Amino acid sequence: MILETAHISDVPESSDTLDWLRLIRSENVGPKTFFDLTQFYGSAANALAALPELAKRGGKKAIKILSLHDAEKEMEQALKFGARIITLNDRSYPKLLKEIADPPPVITVRGNLGLLNKDAVAVVGARNASLNGCHFASKLAGDLGREGYVITSGLARGIDTSAHRASVITGTVAVIAGGIDNIYPKENEKLYDEIAEKGAIISELAFGAVPQPKNFPQRNRIISGMTLGTVIVEAAMKSGSLITARLALEQGREVFAVPGHPVDPRCHGPNKLIKDGANLLESAADIIQVLKNQRPGLFTEKPELSFLVPPALRPNAMVVENARGRVMEIMSHAPTAIDDIIRATALPVGVTMTVILELELAGKIQRSSGNKVILVAN
């Protein structure tokens, strides 16, 4: 298979990339909050201007906002490193990734941008994988690659490494849990370089960011989100690979699991997935057959976030002030759905969402999966 290459210089720069970058890199702003703010205020620039007052009303004296200088510096660092920062509105941004509930507003990509919108399958599994597991992952990735599928994984030891190595020539994408310049694990430095040259590397974190445990589940949602299906080769019951499988199911994607010997803990995860209804996988043909039968139009490209429609009329500050206590009473240290909060308060949606944004920017609540929020312990 011959790969089509889109060079970094071929991609037009979005006029508001710097504003998007500054907003998503600001304190207490995650993907969901980013899109709530931009929709509420009409643009990233307007949202940036509103952040200090929102955080102050939520109880925080000052909020850290990425400066224009630091945003420009990050973009320059990425370009010098051979990478580019692109927003969800750029044509190279993975279309399937736009479909998930919390797509990263901004990603940094190094390598072949043309791979990001080709049909892709995620292959992930245990870091301490068996030799047989690695051989199977390698054969699977190679077979799928020859059928025209891009292989996406996380550059981890074991299954991820085997899948990447087998698909470098046909097309592979590595999604990493640190900055685009931070190679983890270090033993995969040569593989990283090969993928950067022939495939693509993706990160949603700032240049220079060090991988942390909390970043890996975030990374996994991108792996599953930009692919048609996720394959689990080997995985213990409590593993990041099973998190990826769960995220794939939540995103409406196919999950495939390779059965294994019942006494091997690395096979407990895939075996459980199969019991729960995942596709039993014995060869690449099983994946191709399922994906071929997916109904047309399963994924529809979302329109560009142009913000041409004026934002909704924002509620009066006094109304929001009076509602804050009522909203906080409903929340707890267990995840509470925002929709349930809106229904329980019987307040206008704009009022409730403003309170939630204020509290989140002040660091008093945190977002949870499923559009839920959690009170942060003092």
CORBELJO-V527922 format. One record per residue. N is the residue number from 1. RES is the residue in one small letter. PSI is psi in radians with two decimals (none if undefined). Layout:
[[N/RES/PSI] [N/RES/PSI]]
//
This chain:
[[1/m/2.30] [2/i/2.22] [3/l/2.37] [4/e/2.37] [5/t/2.26] [6/a/2.00] [7/h/2.67] [8/i/-0.73] [9/s/-0.24] [10/d/-0.20] [11/v/2.16] [12/p/2.53] [13/e/2.24] [14/s/2.41] [15/s/-0.45] [16/d/0.37] [17/t/-0.72] [18/l/-0.71] [19/d/-0.75] [20/w/-0.77] [21/l/-0.76] [22/r/-0.70] [23/l/-0.83] [24/i/-0.41] [25/r/-0.01] [26/s/2.75] [27/e/2.33] [28/n/0.31] [29/v/1.93] [30/g/-3.11] [31/p/-0.83] [32/k/-0.76] [33/t/-0.68] [34/f/-0.89] [35/f/-0.56] [36/d/-0.78] [37/l/-0.78] [38/t/-0.62] [39/q/-0.66] [40/f/-0.68] [41/y/-0.07] [42/g/-0.34] [43/s/2.83] [44/a/-0.63] [45/a/-0.77] [46/n/-0.68] [47/a/-0.73] [48/l/-0.72] [49/a/-0.51] [50/a/-0.33] [51/l/-0.88] [52/p/-0.77] [53/e/-0.68] [54/l/-0.83] [55/a/-0.67] [56/k/-0.75] [57/r/-0.46] [58/g/-0.17] [59/g/0.20] [60/k/2.22] [61/k/-0.73] [62/a/2.45] [63/i/2.43] [64/k/2.10] [65/i/2.29] [66/l/2.26] [67/s/2.79] [68/l/-0.70] [69/h/-0.80] [70/d/-0.57] [71/a/-0.77] [72/e/-0.64] [73/k/-0.75] [74/e/-0.72] [75/m/-0.69] [76/e/-0.75] [77/q/-0.75] [78/a/-0.80] [79/l/-0.72] [80/k/-0.51] [81/f/-0.05] [82/g/0.35] [83/a/2.98] [84/r/2.48] [85/i/2.16] [86/i/2.61] [87/t/2.97] [88/l/-0.38] [89/n/-0.16] [90/d/2.54] [91/r/-0.37] [92/s/-0.21] [93/y/2.38] [94/p/2.10] [95/k/-0.68] [96/l/-0.59] [97/l/-0.50] [98/k/-0.38] [99/e/-0.31] [100/i/2.92] [101/a/-0.53] [102/d/1.10] [103/p/2.55] [104/p/2.20] [105/p/-0.54] [106/v/2.36] [107/i/2.69] [108/t/2.27] [109/v/2.33] [110/r/2.22] [111/g/-2.55] [112/n/1.74] [113/l/-0.41] [114/g/-0.31] [115/l/-0.32] [116/l/-0.33] [117/n/0.45] [118/k/2.74] [119/d/2.24] [120/a/2.65] [121/v/2.34] [122/a/2.34] [123/v/1.96] [124/v/2.88] [125/g/-2.85] [126/a/2.49] [127/r/-0.65] [128/n/0.80] [129/a/2.69] [130/s/2.85] [131/l/-0.70] [132/n/-0.69] [133/g/-0.75] [134/c/-0.71] [135/h/-0.74] [136/f/-0.77] [137/a/-0.70] [138/s/-0.81] [139/k/-0.74] [140/l/-0.85] [141/a/-0.72] [142/g/-0.76] [143/d/-0.76] [144/l/-0.69] [145/g/-0.71] [146/r/-0.35] [147/e/0.05] [148/g/0.08] [149/y/2.41] [150/v/2.41] [151/i/2.19] [152/t/2.38] [153/s/-2.97] [154/g/0.22] [155/l/0.26] [156/a/2.97] [157/r/2.90] [158/g/-2.17] [159/i/-0.80] [160/d/-0.84] [161/t/-0.79] [162/s/-0.74] [163/a/-0.75] [164/h/-0.83] [165/r/-0.65] [166/a/-0.23] [167/s/0.20] [168/v/-0.72] [169/i/-0.71] [170/t/-0.39] [171/g/2.01] [172/t/2.58] [173/v/2.24] [174/a/2.18] [175/v/2.12] [176/i/2.79] [177/a/0.22] [178/g/-2.91] [179/g/2.81] [180/i/-0.40] [181/d/-0.01] [182/n/1.83] [183/i/2.09] [184/y/2.24] [185/p/2.76] [186/k/-0.49] [187/e/-0.28] [188/n/0.35] [189/e/-0.76] [190/k/-0.72] [191/l/-0.71] [192/y/-0.83] [193/d/-0.68] [194/e/-0.73] [195/i/-0.70] [196/a/-0.56] [197/e/-0.72] [198/k/-0.38] [199/g/-2.36] [200/a/2.54] [201/i/2.38] [202/i/2.42] [203/s/2.52] [204/e/-0.02] [205/l/2.90] [206/a/2.65] [207/f/2.26] [208/g/-0.13] [209/a/2.40] [210/v/2.38] [211/p/2.32] [212/q/2.70] [213/p/-0.68] [214/k/-0.33] [215/n/-0.37] [216/f/-0.76] [217/p/-0.63] [218/q/-0.75] [219/r/-0.70] [220/n/-0.56] [221/r/-0.48] [222/i/-0.73] [223/i/-0.87] [224/s/-0.58] [225/g/-0.50] [226/m/0.19] [227/t/2.77] [228/l/-0.49] [229/g/2.75] [230/t/2.28] [231/v/2.26] [232/i/2.04] [233/v/-1.00] [234/e/2.44] [235/a/2.32] [236/a/2.91] [237/m/-0.62] [238/k/1.55] [239/s/2.79] [240/g/-0.50] [241/s/-0.65] [242/l/-0.51] [243/i/-0.74] [244/t/-0.72] [245/a/-0.75] [246/r/-0.74] [247/l/-0.69] [248/a/-0.73] [249/l/-0.75] [250/e/-0.53] [251/q/0.01] [252/g/0.42] [253/r/2.85] [254/e/2.55] [255/v/2.27] [256/f/2.46] [257/a/2.41] [258/v/2.06] [259/p/2.67] [260/g/3.11] [261/h/2.31] [262/p/-0.33] [263/v/-0.12] [264/d/2.01] [265/p/-0.48] [266/r/-0.21] [267/c/-0.14] [268/h/-0.69] [269/g/-0.97] [270/p/-0.70] [271/n/-0.71] [272/k/-0.70] [273/l/-0.73] [274/i/-0.73] [275/k/-0.61] [276/d/0.01] [277/g/0.05] [278/a/2.72] [279/n/2.16] [280/l/2.28] [281/l/2.19] [282/e/-0.37] [283/s/2.97] [284/a/-0.49] [285/a/-0.58] [286/d/-0.70] [287/i/-0.82] [288/i/-0.71] [289/q/-0.77] [290/v/-0.82] [291/l/-0.55] [292/k/-0.53] [293/n/0.03] [294/q/2.37] [295/r/2.47] [296/p/2.56] [297/g/0.30] [298/l/-0.63] [299/f/2.21] [300/t/2.34] [301/e/2.25] [302/k/2.60] [303/p/2.69] [304/e/2.49] [305/l/1.51] [306/s/-0.37] [307/f/0.56] [308/l/-0.43] [309/v/2.24] [310/p/2.50] [311/p/2.75] [312/a/2.64] [313/l/2.16] [314/r/2.49] [315/p/2.72] [316/n/2.42] [317/a/-0.64] [318/m/-0.65] [319/v/-0.74] [320/v/-0.74] [321/e/-0.76] [322/n/-0.44] [323/a/-0.29] [324/r/-0.82] [325/g/-0.67] [326/r/-0.71] [327/v/-0.74] [328/m/-0.56] [329/e/-0.58] [330/i/-0.50] [331/m/2.82] [332/s/-3.08] [333/h/0.04] [334/a/2.62] [335/p/2.30] [336/t/2.25] [337/a/2.37] [338/i/-0.67] [339/d/-0.67] [340/d/-0.65] [341/i/-0.78] [342/i/-0.77] [343/r/-0.73] [344/a/-0.63] [345/t/-0.45] [346/a/0.39] [347/l/2.80] [348/p/2.51] [349/v/-0.73] [350/g/-0.63] [351/v/-0.86] [352/t/-0.75] [353/m/-0.59] [354/t/-0.76] [355/v/-0.78] [356/i/-0.75] [357/l/-0.75] [358/e/-0.83] [359/l/-0.65] [360/e/-0.78] [361/l/-0.47] [362/a/-0.10] [363/g/0.27] [364/k/-0.34] [365/i/2.79] [366/q/2.63] [367/r/2.58] [368/s/2.88] [369/s/2.69] [370/g/0.43] [371/n/0.86] [372/k/2.82] [373/v/2.72] [374/i/2.36] [375/l/2.38] [376/v/2.29] [377/a/2.42] [378/n/none]]
//
